Amino acid sequence: MDITVDQDKCIGCGACEKICPAVFNIDETIGKSVVVDPEACEFAGCCEAAEENCPEHAIKIIE
């Protein structure tokens, strides 16, 4: 599973981090979401919810 955050679309709202903190984090230096542990999606079970709830549709999951 490949997870990406489109930095051009991301507004850094933090929704993904709240939904799936094992995978996403807001990078304070850029003010946007980054994937910190893509392998955690396999057991966390929250990546799809983060993708669906991203207001800018910046998160993409490719299986």
Biopython code that builds the backbone (N, CA, C, O; Angstrom):
import numpy as np
from Bio.PDB.StructureBuilder import StructureBuilder

atoms = [
    (1, "MET", "N", (0.834, -1.170, 0.000)),
    (1, "MET", "CA", (0.000, 0.000, 0.000)),
    (1, "MET", "C", (0.885, 1.241, 0.000)),
    (1, "MET", "O", (1.808, 1.359, 0.806)),
    (2, "ASP", "N", (0.600, 2.145, -0.892)),
    (2, "ASP", "CA", (1.361, 3.384, -1.005)),
    (2, "ASP", "C", (0.445, 4.548, -0.621)),
    (2, "ASP", "O", (-0.666, 4.661, -1.140)),
    (3, "ILE", "N", (0.902, 5.400, 0.272)),
    (3, "ILE", "CA", (0.113, 6.533, 0.740)),
    (3, "ILE", "C", (0.888, 7.803, 0.453)),
    (3, "ILE", "O", (2.072, 7.909, 0.771)),
    (4, "THR", "N", (0.208, 8.763, -0.150)),
    (4, "THR", "CA", (0.853, 10.034, -0.433)),
    (4, "THR", "C", (-0.026, 11.187, 0.020)),
    (4, "THR", "O", (-1.249, 11.065, 0.094)),
    (5, "VAL", "N", (0.616, 12.303, 0.321)),
    (5, "VAL", "CA", (-0.078, 13.551, 0.612)),
    (5, "VAL", "C", (0.413, 14.561, -0.416)),
    (5, "VAL", "O", (1.601, 14.880, -0.470)),
    (6, "ASP", "N", (-0.508, 15.059, -1.225)),
    (6, "ASP", "CA", (-0.177, 16.068, -2.233)),
    (6, "ASP", "C", (0.061, 17.388, -1.506)),
    (6, "ASP", "O", (-0.879, 18.013, -1.016)),
    (7, "GLN", "N", (1.305, 17.799, -1.441)),
    (7, "GLN", "CA", (1.670, 19.011, -0.712)),
    (7, "GLN", "C", (1.083, 20.282, -1.326)),
    (7, "GLN", "O", (0.916, 21.284, -0.631)),
    (8, "ASP", "N", (0.771, 20.249, -2.608)),
    (8, "ASP", "CA", (0.157, 21.412, -3.249)),
    (8, "ASP", "C", (-1.301, 21.582, -2.831)),
    (8, "ASP", "O", (-1.816, 22.700, -2.811)),
    (9, "LYS", "N", (-1.967, 20.476, -2.497)),
    (9, "LYS", "CA", (-3.374, 20.523, -2.086)),
    (9, "LYS", "C", (-3.548, 20.655, -0.573)),
    (9, "LYS", "O", (-4.514, 21.262, -0.110)),
    (10, "CYS", "N", (-2.620, 20.093, 0.194)),
    (10, "CYS", "CA", (-2.748, 20.044, 1.644)),
    (10, "CYS", "C", (-2.786, 21.449, 2.238)),
    (10, "CYS", "O", (-1.979, 22.310, 1.888)),
    (11, "ILE", "N", (-3.751, 21.663, 3.153)),
    (11, "ILE", "CA", (-3.855, 22.963, 3.832)),
    (11, "ILE", "C", (-3.419, 22.863, 5.295)),
    (11, "ILE", "O", (-3.469, 23.851, 6.027)),
    (12, "GLY", "N", (-2.994, 21.684, 5.717)),
    (12, "GLY", "CA", (-2.487, 21.497, 7.074)),
    (12, "GLY", "C", (-3.551, 21.595, 8.153)),
    (12, "GLY", "O", (-3.259, 22.037, 9.264)),
    (13, "CYS", "N", (-4.773, 21.195, 7.853)),
    (13, "CYS", "CA", (-5.872, 21.312, 8.824)),
    (13, "CYS", "C", (-5.739, 20.327, 9.981)),
    (13, "CYS", "O", (-6.280, 20.570, 11.060)),
    (14, "GLY", "N", (-5.032, 19.228, 9.777)),
    (14, "GLY", "CA", (-4.795, 18.257, 10.835)),
    (14, "GLY", "C", (-5.841, 17.168, 10.962)),
    (14, "GLY", "O", (-5.753, 16.344, 11.872)),
    (15, "ALA", "N", (-6.825, 17.138, 10.081)),
    (15, "ALA", "CA", (-7.864, 16.108, 10.158)),
    (15, "ALA", "C", (-7.265, 14.712, 10.062)),
    (15, "ALA", "O", (-7.659, 13.821, 10.814)),
    (16, "CYS", "N", (-6.333, 14.511, 9.161)),
    (16, "CYS", "CA", (-5.731, 13.181, 8.984)),
    (16, "CYS", "C", (-4.961, 12.756, 10.229)),
    (16, "CYS", "O", (-5.003, 11.591, 10.623)),
    (17, "GLU", "N", (-4.267, 13.689, 10.838)),
    (17, "GLU", "CA", (-3.502, 13.380, 12.044)),
    (17, "GLU", "C", (-4.431, 13.010, 13.201)),
    (17, "GLU", "O", (-4.108, 12.130, 13.998)),
    (18, "LYS", "N", (-5.572, 13.674, 13.294)),
    (18, "LYS", "CA", (-6.532, 13.359, 14.348)),
    (18, "LYS", "C", (-7.162, 11.983, 14.124)),
    (18, "LYS", "O", (-7.397, 11.237, 15.075)),
    (19, "ILE", "N", (-7.428, 11.659, 12.870)),
    (19, "ILE", "CA", (-8.065, 10.390, 12.532)),
    (19, "ILE", "C", (-7.076, 9.234, 12.590)),
    (19, "ILE", "O", (-7.419, 8.143, 13.045)),
    (20, "CYS", "N", (-5.861, 9.468, 12.133)),
    (20, "CYS", "CA", (-4.889, 8.382, 11.989)),
    (20, "CYS", "C", (-3.477, 8.848, 12.401)),
    (20, "CYS", "O", (-2.595, 8.979, 11.552)),
    (21, "PRO", "N", (-3.271, 9.094, 13.690)),
    (21, "PRO", "CA", (-1.979, 9.633, 14.139)),
    (21, "PRO", "C", (-0.795, 8.686, 13.982)),
    (21, "PRO", "O", (0.354, 9.127, 14.010)),
    (22, "ALA", "N", (-1.054, 7.403, 13.818)),
    (22, "ALA", "CA", (0.045, 6.453, 13.613)),
    (22, "ALA", "C", (0.680, 6.612, 12.239)),
    (22, "ALA", "O", (1.809, 6.177, 12.015)),
    (23, "VAL", "N", (-0.057, 7.245, 11.312)),
    (23, "VAL", "CA", (0.413, 7.350, 9.930)),
    (23, "VAL", "C", (0.733, 8.787, 9.524)),
    (23, "VAL", "O", (1.714, 9.029, 8.821)),
    (24, "PHE", "N", (-0.086, 9.737, 9.961)),
    (24, "PHE", "CA", (0.050, 11.126, 9.514)),
    (24, "PHE", "C", (0.472, 12.048, 10.652)),
    (24, "PHE", "O", (0.132, 11.829, 11.815)),
    (25, "ASN", "N", (1.225, 13.088, 10.284)),
    (25, "ASN", "CA", (1.662, 14.091, 11.239)),
    (25, "ASN", "C", (1.758, 15.428, 10.508)),
    (25, "ASN", "O", (2.135, 15.476, 9.337)),
    (26, "ILE", "N", (1.419, 16.501, 11.199)),
    (26, "ILE", "CA", (1.597, 17.824, 10.611)),
    (26, "ILE", "C", (3.033, 18.245, 10.859)),
    (26, "ILE", "O", (3.456, 18.394, 12.005)),
    (27, "ASP", "N", (3.768, 18.433, 9.801)),
    (27, "ASP", "CA", (5.163, 18.864, 9.882)),
    (27, "ASP", "C", (5.164, 20.357, 10.207)),
    (27, "ASP", "O", (4.698, 21.172, 9.411)),
    (28, "GLU", "N", (5.683, 20.704, 11.364)),
    (28, "GLU", "CA", (5.672, 22.099, 11.823)),
    (28, "GLU", "C", (6.484, 23.027, 10.926)),
    (28, "GLU", "O", (6.184, 24.219, 10.846)),
    (29, "THR", "N", (7.497, 22.509, 10.256)),
    (29, "THR", "CA", (8.329, 23.382, 9.423)),
    (29, "THR", "C", (7.636, 23.802, 8.131)),
    (29, "THR", "O", (7.884, 24.891, 7.614)),
    (30, "ILE", "N", (6.762, 22.933, 7.610)),
    (30, "ILE", "CA", (6.065, 23.272, 6.370)),
    (30, "ILE", "C", (4.575, 23.518, 6.579)),
    (30, "ILE", "O", (3.889, 24.026, 5.692)),
    (31, "GLY", "N", (4.075, 23.147, 7.773)),
    (31, "GLY", "CA", (2.671, 23.365, 8.085)),
    (31, "GLY", "C", (1.712, 22.494, 7.306)),
    (31, "GLY", "O", (0.553, 22.854, 7.105)),
    (32, "LYS", "N", (2.199, 21.347, 6.870)),
    (32, "LYS", "CA", (1.382, 20.431, 6.077)),
    (32, "LYS", "C", (1.559, 19.009, 6.582)),
    (32, "LYS", "O", (2.496, 18.706, 7.321)),
    (33, "SER", "N", (0.647, 18.146, 6.172)),
    (33, "SER", "CA", (0.686, 16.756, 6.587)),
    (33, "SER", "C", (1.769, 15.988, 5.840)),
    (33, "SER", "O", (2.033, 16.213, 4.659)),
    (34, "VAL", "N", (2.379, 15.077, 6.575)),
    (34, "VAL", "CA", (3.351, 14.156, 5.981)),
    (34, "VAL", "C", (3.032, 12.747, 6.472)),
    (34, "VAL", "O", (2.458, 12.566, 7.545)),
    (35, "VAL", "N", (3.405, 11.776, 5.689)),
    (35, "VAL", "CA", (3.246, 10.366, 6.072)),
    (35, "VAL", "C", (4.470, 9.990, 6.882)),
    (35, "VAL", "O", (5.594, 10.037, 6.383)),
    (36, "VAL", "N", (4.248, 9.613, 8.152)),
    (36, "VAL", "CA", (5.374, 9.266, 9.015)),
    (36, "VAL", "C", (5.627, 7.768, 9.071)),
    (36, "VAL", "O", (6.755, 7.340, 9.317)),
    (37, "ASP", "N", (4.587, 6.961, 8.845)),
    (37, "ASP", "CA", (4.764, 5.507, 8.876)),
    (37, "ASP", "C", (3.741, 4.836, 7.963)),
    (37, "ASP", "O", (2.677, 4.426, 8.427)),
    (38, "PRO", "N", (4.047, 4.722, 6.679)),
    (38, "PRO", "CA", (3.077, 4.140, 5.741)),
    (38, "PRO", "C", (2.728, 2.692, 6.053)),
    (38, "PRO", "O", (1.625, 2.246, 5.739)),
    (39, "GLU", "N", (3.638, 1.959, 6.658)),
    (39, "GLU", "CA", (3.374, 0.559, 6.987)),
    (39, "GLU", "C", (2.339, 0.422, 8.095)),
    (39, "GLU", "O", (1.722, -0.634, 8.236)),
    (40, "ALA", "N", (2.141, 1.477, 8.882)),
    (40, "ALA", "CA", (1.158, 1.433, 9.968)),
    (40, "ALA", "C", (-0.259, 1.327, 9.434)),
    (40, "ALA", "O", (-1.158, 0.917, 10.169)),
    (41, "CYS", "N", (-0.486, 1.683, 8.179)),
    (41, "CYS", "CA", (-1.822, 1.576, 7.583)),
    (41, "CYS", "C", (-2.321, 0.149, 7.606)),
    (41, "CYS", "O", (-3.520, -0.091, 7.746)),
    (42, "GLU", "N", (-1.429, -0.782, 7.472)),
    (42, "GLU", "CA", (-1.820, -2.186, 7.429)),
    (42, "GLU", "C", (-2.528, -2.621, 8.709)),
    (42, "GLU", "O", (-3.464, -3.419, 8.652)),
    (43, "PHE", "N", (-2.096, -2.112, 9.861)),
    (43, "PHE", "CA", (-2.707, -2.534, 11.118)),
    (43, "PHE", "C", (-3.543, -1.447, 11.790)),
    (43, "PHE", "O", (-4.371, -1.753, 12.648)),
    (44, "ALA", "N", (-3.342, -0.200, 11.420)),
    (44, "ALA", "CA", (-4.075, 0.884, 12.071)),
    (44, "ALA", "C", (-5.533, 0.933, 11.620)),
    (44, "ALA", "O", (-6.424, 1.232, 12.415)),
    (45, "GLY", "N", (-5.769, 0.639, 10.347)),
    (45, "GLY", "CA", (-7.123, 0.602, 9.830)),
    (45, "GLY", "C", (-7.814, 1.946, 9.731)),
    (45, "GLY", "O", (-9.043, 2.004, 9.689)),
    (46, "CYS", "N", (-7.057, 3.018, 9.695)),
    (46, "CYS", "CA", (-7.673, 4.340, 9.677)),
    (46, "CYS", "C", (-7.277, 5.180, 8.463)),
    (46, "CYS", "O", (-7.739, 6.312, 8.326)),
    (47, "CYS", "N", (-6.447, 4.656, 7.597)),
    (47, "CYS", "CA", (-5.981, 5.436, 6.448)),
    (47, "CYS", "C", (-7.110, 5.793, 5.489)),
    (47, "CYS", "O", (-7.157, 6.901, 4.954)),
    (48, "GLU", "N", (-8.013, 4.849, 5.278)),
    (48, "GLU", "CA", (-9.130, 5.124, 4.372)),
    (48, "GLU", "C", (-10.010, 6.248, 4.917)),
    (48, "GLU", "O", (-10.485, 7.092, 4.157)),
    (49, "ALA", "N", (-10.224, 6.257, 6.227)),
    (49, "ALA", "CA", (-11.025, 7.318, 6.845)),
    (49, "ALA", "C", (-10.322, 8.665, 6.711)),
    (49, "ALA", "O", (-10.971, 9.684, 6.473)),
    (50, "ALA", "N", (-9.004, 8.673, 6.862)),
    (50, "ALA", "CA", (-8.251, 9.916, 6.700)),
    (50, "ALA", "C", (-8.359, 10.419, 5.262)),
    (50, "ALA", "O", (-8.528, 11.615, 5.025)),
    (51, "GLU", "N", (-8.261, 9.503, 4.310)),
    (51, "GLU", "CA", (-8.385, 9.880, 2.900)),
    (51, "GLU", "C", (-9.777, 10.453, 2.620)),
    (51, "GLU", "O", (-9.900, 11.481, 1.954)),
    (52, "GLU", "N", (-10.810, 9.803, 3.119)),
    (52, "GLU", "CA", (-12.186, 10.240, 2.877)),
    (52, "GLU", "C", (-12.503, 11.579, 3.543)),
    (52, "GLU", "O", (-13.320, 12.346, 3.032)),
    (53, "ASN", "N", (-11.869, 11.864, 4.672)),
    (53, "ASN", "CA", (-12.175, 13.077, 5.423)),
    (53, "ASN", "C", (-11.257, 14.251, 5.141)),
    (53, "ASN", "O", (-11.423, 15.318, 5.732)),
    (54, "CYS", "N", (-10.298, 14.076, 4.257)),
    (54, "CYS", "CA", (-9.417, 15.187, 3.888)),
    (54, "CYS", "C", (-10.234, 16.203, 3.096)),
    (54, "CYS", "O", (-10.748, 15.869, 2.028)),
    (55, "PRO", "N", (-10.368, 17.427, 3.586)),
    (55, "PRO", "CA", (-11.206, 18.420, 2.907)),
    (55, "PRO", "C", (-10.690, 18.828, 1.535)),
    (55, "PRO", "O", (-11.460, 19.310, 0.704)),
    (56, "GLU", "N", (-9.412, 18.644, 1.289)),
    (56, "GLU", "CA", (-8.812, 19.040, 0.013)),
    (56, "GLU", "C", (-8.501, 17.853, -0.886)),
    (56, "GLU", "O", (-7.954, 18.022, -1.976)),
    (57, "HIS", "N", (-8.846, 16.652, -0.432)),
    (57, "HIS", "CA", (-8.582, 15.415, -1.192)),
    (57, "HIS", "C", (-7.102, 15.292, -1.544)),
    (57, "HIS", "O", (-6.741, 14.912, -2.657)),
    (58, "ALA", "N", (-6.258, 15.621, -0.570)),
    (58, "ALA", "CA", (-4.814, 15.589, -0.790)),
    (58, "ALA", "C", (-4.203, 14.215, -0.533)),
    (58, "ALA", "O", (-3.078, 13.951, -0.957)),
    (59, "ILE", "N", (-4.928, 13.340, 0.155)),
    (59, "ILE", "CA", (-4.409, 12.026, 0.495)),
    (59, "ILE", "C", (-4.852, 11.011, -0.549)),
    (59, "ILE", "O", (-6.023, 10.943, -0.922)),
    (60, "LYS", "N", (-3.895, 10.235, -1.005)),
    (60, "LYS", "CA", (-4.170, 9.171, -1.976)),
    (60, "LYS", "C", (-3.593, 7.866, -1.458)),
    (60, "LYS", "O", (-2.451, 7.801, -1.004)),
    (61, "ILE", "N", (-4.411, 6.837, -1.537)),
    (61, "ILE", "CA", (-3.968, 5.483, -1.173)),
    (61, "ILE", "C", (-3.992, 4.632, -2.417)),
    (61, "ILE", "O", (-5.017, 4.524, -3.091)),
    (62, "ILE", "N", (-2.864, 4.031, -2.718)),
    (62, "ILE", "CA", (-2.741, 3.167, -3.880)),
    (62, "ILE", "C", (-2.408, 1.772, -3.383)),
    (62, "ILE", "O", (-1.383, 1.569, -2.733)),
    (63, "GLU", "N", (-3.260, 0.823, -3.683)),
    (63, "GLU", "CA", (-3.013, -0.543, -3.209)),
    (63, "GLU", "C", (-2.362, -1.378, -4.273)),
    (63, "GLU", "O", (-2.081, -2.555, -4.048)),
]
sb = StructureBuilder()
sb.init_structure("model")
sb.init_model(0)
sb.init_chain("A")
sb.init_seg("    ")
for serial, (resi, resn, name, xyz) in enumerate(atoms, 1):
    if name == "N":
        sb.init_residue(resn, " ", resi, " ")
    sb.init_atom(name, np.array(xyz, "f"), 0.0, 1.0, " ", f" {name:<3s}", serial, name[0])
structure = sb.get_structure()
